[in-house]
């Protein structure tokens, strides 16, 4: 798991091609909706940590999901 404590709002993120999003069976439905929103945004290109948080805050009131996805390894920083 990657820590999000050192990520700045300007850090660019992409979907990790080596680790598929596989939530637990009891995962809240809003996680699935948030993941769909994030992947739709990232399909257009890398987005910053701050942009994704703002997007999810606006769309689903669920901005902490971005940090969760980074910690789980589903989102990674660009090189």
Secondary structure, 3 states (H helix, E strand, C coil): CCCCCCCCCCCEEEECCCCCCCCCCCCCHHHHHHHHHHHHHHCCCCEEHHHHHHHHHHHHCCCHHHHHHHHHCCEEECC
